């Protein structure tokens, strides 16, 4: 061994010797390095986890708040259109009349008390009349009334607690319904919609009107029903939301104008261009908001998206204001009546970082303490583990040198080391015994392998012979199936009908069957499908053909007796075969342009001259053959008259259930479409077009079922002797 090592060293002098370490060093050094790496990684991951936690919590909070706002907006904004629905129902039930203002006045009085979120409920007619109930800030209700007797003069009336008018407090001149923006929008939309947001005069309150046009039976506009929803209710709801410690939310239009806000800062101001006596409130854009966070968030949105109309999905974002980081999320909100707002939720990072930074410091301190303790325990554990392993190593070296009589102490508290020592002692004893009996065992195993090889060779020869025999039998049966199919000359000899057939098996022997027989001017057509494939299915198919031929030659024309006799024959033969096979079979008899259809099978397609297809379901025309001995009560039939150019298409389930590489089925609808498009052709051409389309659909996918198609087309200019 020493001489070989010297030779290798001389041959490859550039190869340095691989450094070697003791087990104790190998256990201690990697362990200590792992602890150092673990502590550093824990510190780093703790820091990154803190940041990720902030992002995750902020993201979850933003989503939850946005979803909650959307849900409440849906609930709030349903109320105005619920009122419209109630009013339209009342109109339909003739409980109110838009021409009778006194009844309408009592109706609106009750409604505005039932819906405290609504600031105004009213109706403006196309003739210039207007009636409405307005809720004031103090909760009192005033009546707005304009009658034909005083057109364009809107009177404001105070009321008592019963809704009776007390006195006319004010007159608004030149009030023309058709010139009001909300009226014009309802007429232009021709459906329920929202007006633009406006601010009430007097006590400034932002609101939006739900308007819906009313038409008479001739489709002429009668007027507009409207009610005002107070947007301050949305702001009040936003103020109740708990968004971290100091987060806030606001809603804006696509134009950037504020709709509602969770802050106390107003989002409308007095118009500086109006005089002091007629100062009209003016809405604020979010960019001009008095709240610095709302203003900064809006500017960041504009800098990122350039235009609020480009925001179509929920968009999370973060930005900094005065070196303070903020998390925000903007979510579109739309309804079926034309609202298109943006919900913005803003949360400062400082709401989350305090506790996370404290936890990070504690984690680092605990990691350092754990590092020191782990290093000490690692050194002690390495010494304790390495001692018994060192003794096993010495015993192994003794065995390698030829001294097989070795034994190590098996007493140790570590279960794995104890098992290792026990296994070593057992292995040493077995090794000693193996050297003594090795030659005998080799000879014994060699003889056993030789005998097994001879048995396998004999079995392979038997299997080969059996496969050859079965293949020959299947070939014969397949040839028999093909031989009993109707020949083209037979089909061509049938008068009045143009017939083409196709059958292809999915395996050596298929279970599909079709036949066309003509006796004394009556054409009998059969098509069937035996369950499964292989030898039994093929035998049952041949058996069915023979029975059908016999019944046809006996001129059995009653479909009930025909199918019942055929079923009894098949049933008894299947019982004798101890088989569970059965088959579906459709029986068609054609004579004098009338075709009789009976038996349960796939749908029968009756195709008219122009390509129109009638699908006849055969589920109630029979029962599968071979399942029950007596099915006579289950057999029925339908009669169909065929004109020149009409015909019938029969098929087995291998066509509609054929699948392509994408696992999609060919389907009966596609079969009908191909047949209809090619019906102007001959039966042979229709068959070829259908099979070609099926093969293109299947592509390289394996065919799992037999495919059979039969096309019968009545030729033109047929005259029958009555």
TORLO-820252 format. One record per residue (C-alpha): x, y, z; residue in one letter. Coordinates in steps of 0.001 Angstrom, whole numbers, plus 500000, padded with zeros to 6 digits. Layout:
! TORLO-820252
XYZA;...
***
This chain:
! TORLO-820252
500000500000500000X;502832502392500828X;504601501697497527X;501341502287495575X;500834505632497332X;504414506696496523X;503836505758492852X;500655507880492696X;502427510820494326X;505211510618491739X;502708510350488852X;500604513348490045X;503032515594491961X;500745518645491640X;497979517047493756X;498244518238497365X;497199515771500102X;493594516215501310X;493558517620504869X;492049515313507493X;490310516146510759X;489412514245513874X;485759513501514686X;485863515842517679X;487030518750515518X;484535517860512792X;481667517961515286X;482672521115517165X;483841523465514401X;480820523116512033X;478500523263515015X;480005526535516201X;479997527958512666X;476357526979512262X;475452528704515511X;477227531870514414X;475492531738511072X;472140530998512707X;472425533940515091X;473400536301512293X;470629534957510099X;468098535235512929X;469086538852513503X;468842539652509809X;465572537757509373X;464182539389512498X;464858542794510984X;463462541822507576X;460543540029509220X;459705543203511107X;459627545160507892X;457630542438506139X;455223542263509059X;454652545983508795X;453965545652505076X;451679542648505582X;449714544183508447X;449400547497506617X;448295545729503428X;445739543612505290X;444441546644507176X;444108548662503958X;442237545851502211X;439900545264505145X;439105548945505513X;438566549336501743X;436263546313501647X;434315547560504656X;433891550984503047X;432682549361499801X;430141547256501694X;428765550254503563X;428687552384500418X;426633549657498739X;424226549647501683X;423965553455501877X;423506553992498148X;420796551332497799X;418358553466499817X;417555556144497159X;416788553510494518X;414771551492497040X;412603554604497434X;412227554821493635X;411209551166493478X;408621551702496218X;407208554712494355X;407024552875491022X;405256549966492761X;402792552439494279X;402179553946490824X;401590550517489314X;399144549606492115X;397457553028491651X;398133553914495295X;399465557281494132X;398859559456491074X;401476561888489799X;398658564219488694X;397126564293492182X;399581566423494171X;397612566246497426X;397894562420497610X;401511562592496448X;402233565163499173X;401034562801501944X;402965559925500372X;406258561873500268X;405658563150503837X;405514559573505155X;408496558442503065X;410912561133504233X;410160560136507838X;410794556466507018X;414221557165505467X;416264559475507756X;419325559276505450X;417478561142502688X;417525564973502591X;414923565514499878X;412218563452498121X;410319564942495220X;408773564836491757X;409146567385488945X;406742567128486001X;407366567997482399X;404435570469482612X;406279572632485152X;404826571284488412X;407105570290491277X;406465568764494709X;409098567795497256X;409820567236500958X;413068568731502308X;414663567761505642X;416349570713507356X;419380570562509668X;417101570898512709X;415072567880511585X;411995569847510505X;410373569100507162X;409489571784504615X;407301571380501514X;408585572626498148X;405570573194495859X;405142574672492373X;401691574332490782X;400312575193487352X;398624578213488892X;402005579779489656X;404511578345487148X;408245579008487677X;407530580209491237X;408622577584493772X;407015578060497155X;408689576910500380X;406171576009503111X;406733575253506781X;404770572342508232X;403438571111511532X;404103567661513001X;401215566170511001X;402593567427507680X;400066570208507198X;401287573426505595X;401491576379508010X;402672579278505913X;404721580057502853X;408171581016504117X;409792581849500800X;409277581996497035X;412044581060494594X;411292582729491256X;412296581502487790X;412427577880488900X;412122575836485672X;412306572058485986X;413703571401482522X;416667573698483168X;417745571945486362X;420948569859485851X;419510566836487669X;416326566958485526X;418307567242482301X;420582564343483269X;417608562043483984X;415970562910480632X;419243562443478708X;420068559106480421X;416523557762479925X;417113555545482945X;417850555718486658X;421122557530487325X;422952559858489717X;423212563605489397X;426453565510489877X;427388566208493493X;426104569570494719X;426086571554497974X;422897572770499650X;422585576485500132X;422010577782503643X;423763575277505842X;426371573783503450X;425746570076503046X;427109568019500132X;424549565740498510X;423848563722495373X;420476563089493730X;419176559731492585X;416991560593489576X;414774558442487381X;412592559576484430X;408897558665484315X;407288557928480921X;403663557442479898X;402440554468477889X;403243556258474633X;406849556695475712X;406582560454476326X;408377561963479314X;406026562835482191X;408564563997484720X;411408562980487007X;411319561328490447X;414298562338492562X;415661562114496081X;418813563559497639X;421308561426499570X;423400563394502115X;427108562604501638X;427802563744505191X;426512560321506273X;429449558704504421X;431905561090506120X;430339560295509504X;430844556587508818X;434476557097507709X;435191558931510988X;434088555862512966X;436666553602511310X;439697552616513376X;442640552627510948X;445717551922513058X;446453554759515495X;446310557694513112X;445296556347509698X;442627558045507640X;440560557536504515X;438820559682501934X;436752559254498761X;437224561251495559X;435669561440492123X;437658560664488970X;437971564436488553X;439835564612491868X;437031566390493772X;436495565251497359X;433330563253498113X;433825562311501761X;436642562188504319X;437391560776507750X;439130564005508823X;437472566960510486X;438858569349507865X;436090570722505567X;436197569711501930X;434296572723500577X;434919576459500947X;433112579715500320X;433431580926496764X;435813583916497043X;434309585494493915X;430794585823495402X;429766588708497656X;429350588295501395X;425543588201501186X;425449585475498525X;428466583368499274X;427914579983497573X;429940577031498953X;432451575582496504X;433785572002496565X;437489571372497086X;439776569207494999X;441734566649496996X;444945568324495796X;443773571547497505X;442654569811500717X;443396571509504033X;444613568141505364X;448317567653504498X;448049563826504316X;445074563936501931X;446879566518499826X;450192564584499778X;448465561272498995X;446548562808496086X;449690564378494639X;451496561027494853X;448605559336493012X;448754561937490274X;452524561644489929X;452270557864489616X;449169557459487423X;449110560910485705X;445323560657485519X;442771559239487978X;440907557608485057X;443811555164484607X;443123553525487987X;441021550454487183X;442033548006489940X;443080548089493593X;446533549660493736X;448745549497496874X;451450552136497188X;453773553728499720X;455350557168499837X;457167559515502186X;456100562875503561X;458665564827505604X;460777561650506022X;457779559730507352X;456662556674505406X;452981556108504612X;451136553095503235X;448161553771500988X;445688551876498845X;443347553239496192X;440322551132495183X;437758551905492452X;434093551889493471X;431343551703490859X;427636550976490910X;425052550126488275X;423714553682488186X;426892555435487044X;428858556217490206X;432621556023489641X;434591556966492772X;438000556150494226X;438409554997497866X;441789555932499365X;443083554498502670X;446283555942504210X;448176554481507204X;451491555859508589X;454276553328509097X;454896554676512597X;451606553113513757X;453251549676513516X;457024550116513936X;457266550879517672X;456430547425518986X;458222545679516101X;461521547509516765X;461299546586520444X;460711542933519552X;463682542994517171X;466048544216519929X;464816541508522292X;465315538875519608X;468928539908519003X;469777539824522733X;468194536407523202X;470015535116520107X;473411536163521499X;472688534442524823X;471572531321522989X;474785531447520920X;477046531320523970X;475071528536525639X;474903526512522410X;478695526732521846X;479458525409525345X;476928522589525056X;478192521731521572X;481781521255522738X;480711519034525661X;478324516994523471X;481006516453520817X;483402515013523354X;480750512715524792X;479701511413521341X;483195511007519879X;484644508719522585X;482570505545521889X;482844506121518124X;486641506313518474X;486596502890520191X;484500501420517330X;487007502912514866X;489899501132516591X;488007497817516493X;487302498298512757X;490985498847512043X;491778495600513860X;489257493702511674X;490789495280508560X;494197494019509600X;492844490425509818X;491884490145513475X;488155489229513140X;487651488441516819X;486520491949517969X;483914493167520477X;483059496684521744X;481197497849524848X;477478498231524086X;476519500236527202X;475866503881526301X;473056506347527080X;472689507470523477X;470372504974521785X;471904505400518320X;475465504791519570X;474294501782521553X;472609500409518391X;475771501162516406X;477918499198518870X;475406496336518878X;475287496318515067X;479092496367514887X;479371493353517188X;476710491489515171X;478377492407511886X;481767491276513149X;480302487887514124X;478498487500510781X;481607488495508883X;483607485827510675X;480931483214509934X;480608484324506271X;484264483749505563X;483864480190506772X;480700479344504662X;481106481668501648X;482062479001499024X;479140476687499888X;476611479515499656X;477978480649496282X;477509477169494778X;473985476872496235X;472880480258494891X;474322479466491444X;472262476291491195X;469066478081492275X;469594480782489642X;470094478168486922X;466842476394487803X;464924479704487891X;466340480688484488X;465178477409482934X;461655477859484356X;461441481428483035X;462561480338479554X;459887477641479432X;457206480076480599X;458236482649477979X;457927480038475221X;454440479066476420X;453345482724476510X;454715483267473005X;452770480291471635X;449600481396473420X;449895484929472043X;450310483586468497X;447219481410468896X;445060484219470346X;446228486679467666X;445209484203464939X;441780483730466544X;441242487484466811X;442284487957463186X;439740485353462092X;436977487003464142X;437890490442462771X;437725489059459222X;434324487553460020X;433064490951461226X;434214492629458028X;432815489837455817X;429262490146457191X;429088493935456714X;426883495016453764X;428832495324450508X;428707498509448401X;427012496553445599X;424226495512447980X;423699499108449075X;423724500383445488X;421061497828444502X;418509499279446956X;416113501499445060X;415068504956446276X;417910505149448843X;421489506418448581X;423340504602451406X;426934504824452682X;428402503118455754X;431653503256457743X;432937501174460677X;436384501236462319X;437303499289465479X;439395500781468268X;441047497367468898X;441544494099466978X;437895493109467525X;435267495801467950X;431803495824469453X;430021498055466918X;427505496613464432X;425490497855461499X;423608496127458685X;421318497023455767X;418965494291454477X;416338494516451733X;413559491951451359X;410435492365449205X;410795496163449031X;411240496574452812X;414656497888453831X;415749496968457362X;418566499030458882X;420229498082462176X;422973499815464165X;424217498754467574X;427008499024470129X;428124496127472337X;429621497077475688X;433426496794475730X;435793495453473055X;437593492188472323X;436600488607471712X;433275488474473600X;432045491771472085X;432964490566468588X;431165487235469058X;428046489023470313X;428160491326467263X;428348488351464843X;425592486603466778X;423348489697466491X;423884489939462728X;422874486321462232X;419717486709464330X;418724489942462545X;419244488298459159X;417092485345460185X;414224487543461413X;414421489616458223X;414236486521456035X;411199485405458060X;409661488774457060X;408997489760460665X;407732493364460337X;406394493999463848X;409183495920465679X;408009494675469100X;408169490980468135X;411362491589466144X;413298493217469013X;411798490962471711X;412813487790469785X;416278489227469121X;416659490123472817X;415674486645473987X;418224485079471633X;421041487347472803X;420053487108476487X;420150483305476543X;423448483152474654X;425012485711477004X;423846483636479984X;425402480543478435X;428666482458477915X;428654483567481597X;429202487088480285X;427935490471481430X;427877491928477929X;424835493786476558X;424199496107473628X;422108499023472437X;420355498541469078X;418270500789466826X;415969499080464279X;414712501054461268X;412272499727458631X;411877501752455410X;409132501347452803X;407266503798450569X;409025506905452012X;407959505953455571X;410607504952458079X;409829503248461392X;412321503776464257X;412445501527467334X;414976500285469883X;417205502146472360X;420448503599470952X;422048507008470301X;419843509797468931X;418553509254465361X;419202512271463114X;416440512918460559X;417837515343457966X;415571517279455658X;416435518290452089X;417587521784453052X;419910520455455810X;417523520990458738X;418036518289461380X;415466516699463688X;417038514810466629X;414937511840467767X;415680510553471270X;415399506734471372X;415582506345475172X;411857505457475370X;411792503285472216X;413398500178473753X;415863498733476245X;419472497423476024X;419533493876474659X;420877491063476842X;420072492597480236X;416525491291480778X;414807488234479271X;411505490006478468X;411523493619477210X;408384493516475052X;406557496072477225X;409474498500476920X;409563498552473108X;407909501305471091X;408371502965467713X;407906506237465856X;407098506825462186X;408800509511460104X;407839510439456545X;410739511218454236X;410468513438451204X;412808513579448206X;416262514614449431X;415437513754453080X;417390511132454957X;418645509639458215X;422072509591459876X;422912506832462385X;426058506595464499X;427570504975467585X;428874506775470671X;432447506553469386X;431784509720467303X;430278512242469792X;432483510918472637X;435742511107470634X;438285513368472376X;441227515417471146X;444550516177472805X;442863518894474904X;440382516391476418X;437453518040474582X;434617515910473159X;433628516010469472X;429955516271470494X;426613515693468771X;426288519432467931X;429421519380465766X;428269516168464058X;424929517810463213X;426689520908461880X;428975518904459531X;426081516756458246X;423886519825457661X;426613521692455762X;427292518727453423X;423733517365452986X;423538518585449395X;426214515997448512X;425812512249448001X;425642509835450944X;429229508688450284X;430489512283450201X;428580513152453378X;430147510141455089X;433658511082453893X;433233514739454970X;432055513658458433X;434863511127458991X;437491513611457690X;436249516288460119X;436298513753462983X;439899512733462197X;441019516371462061X;439405516949465453X;441001513866467064X;444460514635465652X;447160512509467283X;444955511491470204X;444471507731470633X;441010506443469612X;439387504704472595X;436084503496471093X;434772501977467864X;433510504453465245X;430466503631463090X;428518505956460779X;425587505160458452X;424078507739456041X;420758507079454244X;419436509639451780X;416181509280449832X;416673510027446185X;414473512559444359X;411522512028441965X;410036509045443844X;406594507797442788X;404842505082444788X;402014502848443609X;399182503060446044X;
***
